[in-house]
Amino acid sequence: MRAQPPGPAGYPVVGNTYHYARDPLAFMDAVRRAYGDVARFTLGPVDAYMLSNPDDVERVLVTEEPTFRKADFADEAVEALLGKGLLLSDGVFWEEQRHLAQPAFNMGRISGLVEMMTEKTAATLDGWTDGETVNLQLPIARLTVEIIVEAMFGAGIDERTVRTVQDNLEPLGARFEPDPVRFLTPSWMPSAGNREYYEALSTLEGIVEDLIERRRGTETGRTDLLSILLRAQARGDQTDRQLRDEMMTMLLAGHDTTALTLTYAFHQVGCHPEVERRLHEEVDRVLGDARTSESARSGEERLRPAMADLRRLDYTERVLKETMRVLPPVYTLFRQANADVRVGGYRVPKDALVMLPQWVVHRDPAYWDDPEAFDPDRWLPERARLRHRYAYFPFGAGPRHCIGKQFSMVEAKAIASMIASRFSLELRSDRELSLRPSLTMHPRDPIEVRLRAR
């Protein structure tokens, strides 16, 4: 077994931190091209091992999943934000929390939420006007905040509070943007960025705590996540801190990736007229058929699709899948080895940080034909079955795959189909995106579209 894999040379103390922080996506691409499937570099004092072969992705996330735990970054800011919610907890505690939360995410319950999703989407679209130019991410993110709060907190949220949530996401995201100085700055240091971060966190905690208190005593018989956790707390199985951590995680993770997927999807649709034509054609056909079905309410001018209609939107789903391949909101996963392991003939030592970069694997020409092209038809069954299953993992994989995967896909199809049925979105921004990796991958500049009523 070779002692360690190849990788780029770094500077004393900071290692490769500067180059990674300057542009994580370009850095990961360059490391893959130069050093292959297994590469090593350092982020400050931490050795990182980047694995970009789908076989190794499968090992880490699925077949040898117990050998790799969730990464412990020892970052006080991360712990302050998400605590021991489902994204960061591990071991038996995570298993118990995941099992407890699962009923809130089963398909039967999700199907029952479609009407709520489409009502909120219709209300958003009713506020759009023909010829208006909008920064697409903002109204979509507001919509997904409203939906996740209604679905998982079992409560409504007013427009002012939604805007407060959005206003405070910017300093939260900025805190986790790769930055060579921040890598070396303790979270407790009273820098301007740290102060803004903790002020934003305090505001969001206040919103979550208010939602929890509003729901206390009303949880009997309800199946939203907060009701499930409140009943568990009444049995002595949840603390106030656990409630806070899970619901903060749900508020942030439960809306962000879906909003980004939809924003990027309509950016790509705007860049590819043939994709837009086929999307509109499918939506018009399926929703037109639904207009005479039980899913259409008598006299309703603007149709809202039901679950049965969403299942028929095959091309819409392919557009969303291709978006998450080319522009994955979650651009890398992290794990830590519980023991020395051998990967690609190299030794990865116990406690080493392991990176599984969706950004790299999803675009690797070894597994994808013409990987830079936006081609929804690569998701046709006859083509998809020829690829390695783990060359694509936008929601993770294995036991720790995203608990909200099905919820997110149903929500995205509902919103995308309703937007496409009512508007054509004329791209006003650059075709080439400038991306800003943080906890998730955001556009650096607004994605502006001009609304054209259909």
Secondary structure, DSSP 8 states (H G I E B T S, - for coil): -BSS------BTTTBTHHHHHH-HHHHHHHHHHHH-SEEEEEETTEEEEEE--HHHHHIIIIITGGGEEE-----HHHHHHHTTSTTT--HHHHHHHHHHHGGGGSHHHHHHHHHHHHHHHHHHHHT--TT-EEETHHHHHHHHHHHHIIIII-S---HHHHHHHHHHHHHHHHHTS--HHHHTS-TTS--HHHHHHHHHHHHHHHHHHHHHHHHTT--TT--SHHHHHHHHHHTT---HHHHHHHHHHHHHHHHHHHHHHHHHHHHHHHH-HHHHHHHHHHHHHHHHHHTTSTTS-TT-SS----HHHHHT-HHHHHHHHHHHHHS-SS--EEEEESS-EEETTEEE-TT-EEEE-HHHHTT-TTTSSSTTS--GGGGSHHHHTTS-GGG--TT--GGGS-TTHHHHHHHHHHHHHHHHHHEEEEE-S-SS--EEESSSEEESS--EEEEEE-
